[in-house]
Amino acid sequence: VILYQEQVMQVAQVMAGYSLGRADILRKAIAKTDQAALEREGDHFVAGARTNGIPGGTAAKVFALIREFGSYGFAKAHAAAYARTAIRTVWLRCYYPVPYFANLLSLNYGWRERFDQYLSELHYLGIRLLLPDI
């Protein structure tokens, strides 16, 4: 399973003999879902894989997986940053629920669906929401 853009680049280098620069072109084509560039890269990938002794059918199947990857994959650095943000967010929600939800409610004012979710969560936690007192 390919999870990160960097893995696509490694597969292209190992299987099809791509240089780092050429592998980056492939990565960009996948990220932008540039169909014309993907077609060109697919031909180049299969040809390079054949040169390395990999059957064309196998190379085409691998490239189809790479192409499919574009709908869900992203850079490993982004994954790490999202994970770090998620961990910090969960920590804040667990140890500081009142300020956490106060900020969520103030930042998402007007987003009725989320607002209702937050109110439900506050009720579950036993935290009362007070109306503004001017």
C-alpha positions as CSV (number, residue, x, y, z in Angstrom):
1,V,0.0,0.0,0.0
2,I,1.4,3.4,-1.0
3,L,0.6,6.0,1.6
4,Y,2.9,8.9,0.9
5,Q,4.0,10.8,-2.2
6,E,7.6,10.0,-1.3
7,Q,6.8,6.3,-1.7
8,V,5.5,6.9,-5.2
9,M,8.8,8.6,-6.0
10,Q,10.8,5.6,-4.6
11,V,8.7,3.1,-6.6
12,A,9.3,5.1,-9.8
13,Q,13.0,5.2,-9.1
14,V,13.4,1.5,-8.3
15,M,11.0,0.0,-10.8
16,A,11.3,2.4,-13.7
17,G,14.8,3.9,-13.2
18,Y,13.5,7.4,-12.7
19,S,15.8,10.1,-11.5
20,L,14.8,12.1,-8.4
21,G,13.8,15.0,-10.7
22,R,11.7,12.9,-13.0
23,A,10.1,11.2,-10.0
24,D,9.2,14.6,-8.7
25,I,7.5,15.4,-12.0
26,L,5.4,12.3,-11.6
27,R,4.5,13.3,-8.0
28,K,3.4,16.7,-9.2
29,A,1.3,15.2,-12.0
30,I,-0.4,12.9,-9.5
31,A,-1.0,15.7,-7.0
32,K,-2.6,18.0,-9.6
33,T,-4.4,15.1,-11.3
34,D,-3.0,16.3,-14.7
35,Q,-4.4,13.6,-17.0
36,A,-2.2,14.5,-20.0
37,A,1.0,14.5,-17.8
38,L,-0.2,11.2,-16.2
39,E,-0.6,9.6,-19.6
40,R,2.9,10.6,-20.6
41,E,4.4,9.5,-17.2
42,G,2.5,6.2,-17.5
43,D,4.2,5.4,-20.9
44,H,7.5,6.5,-19.5
45,F,7.0,4.4,-16.3
46,V,6.1,1.2,-18.2
47,A,9.0,1.7,-20.7
48,G,11.5,2.2,-17.8
49,A,10.2,-0.8,-15.9
50,R,10.5,-3.0,-19.1
51,T,14.1,-1.8,-19.4
52,N,14.6,-3.0,-15.8
53,G,13.2,-6.4,-16.7
54,I,9.7,-5.9,-15.3
55,P,6.9,-7.2,-17.6
56,G,4.8,-4.5,-19.2
57,G,1.6,-5.8,-17.7
58,T,3.0,-5.7,-14.2
59,A,4.3,-2.2,-14.7
60,A,1.0,-1.1,-16.0
61,K,-0.8,-2.5,-12.9
62,V,1.7,-0.8,-10.6
63,F,1.2,2.5,-12.4
64,A,-2.6,2.1,-12.1
65,L,-2.1,1.8,-8.4
66,I,0.1,4.9,-8.4
67,R,-2.6,6.8,-10.4
68,E,-5.3,5.7,-7.9
69,F,-3.0,6.9,-5.0
70,G,-3.6,10.5,-6.2
71,S,-7.1,10.5,-4.8
72,Y,-6.0,10.0,-1.2
73,G,-2.2,10.4,-0.8
74,F,-0.2,13.3,0.4
75,A,3.3,14.1,1.6
76,K,4.7,12.4,4.7
77,A,5.5,15.8,6.3
78,H,1.9,16.8,6.0
79,A,0.8,13.5,7.6
80,A,3.2,14.2,10.5
81,A,2.0,17.7,10.9
82,Y,-1.7,16.6,10.9
83,A,-0.9,13.9,13.5
84,R,0.8,16.4,15.7
85,T,-2.1,18.8,15.5
86,A,-4.6,16.0,16.2
87,I,-2.6,14.8,19.3
88,R,-2.4,18.4,20.7
89,T,-6.1,18.9,20.0
90,V,-7.1,15.7,21.8
91,W,-4.9,16.7,24.7
92,L,-6.5,20.1,25.0
93,R,-10.0,18.7,24.8
94,C,-9.2,16.1,27.5
95,Y,-7.3,18.4,30.0
96,Y,-8.9,21.8,29.3
97,P,-12.4,21.1,27.9
98,V,-13.9,24.5,28.9
99,P,-11.4,26.7,27.1
100,Y,-11.2,24.2,24.3
101,F,-14.9,24.4,23.6
102,A,-15.1,28.1,24.2
103,N,-12.6,28.6,21.4
104,L,-14.3,26.1,19.1
105,L,-17.6,27.9,19.6
106,S,-16.2,31.3,19.0
107,L,-14.3,30.2,15.9
108,N,-17.2,28.3,14.4
109,Y,-20.0,30.7,15.1
110,G,-22.6,30.5,12.3
111,W,-21.8,26.9,11.4
112,R,-25.0,25.4,12.7
113,E,-24.1,21.8,12.2
114,R,-20.9,22.0,14.1
115,F,-22.3,24.3,16.7
116,D,-25.0,21.7,17.5
117,Q,-22.3,19.0,17.7
118,Y,-20.3,21.1,20.2
119,L,-23.4,21.8,22.3
120,S,-24.2,18.1,22.4
121,E,-20.6,17.3,23.5
122,L,-20.8,20.0,26.2
123,H,-24.0,18.5,27.5
124,Y,-22.4,15.0,27.5
125,L,-19.4,16.3,29.5
126,G,-21.7,18.1,32.0
127,I,-20.4,21.6,31.0
128,R,-23.1,24.3,31.0
129,L,-23.0,26.9,28.2
130,L,-23.8,30.3,29.5
131,L,-25.4,33.1,27.4
132,P,-23.4,36.3,26.9
133,D,-23.7,38.7,29.9
134,I,-23.3,42.2,28.7
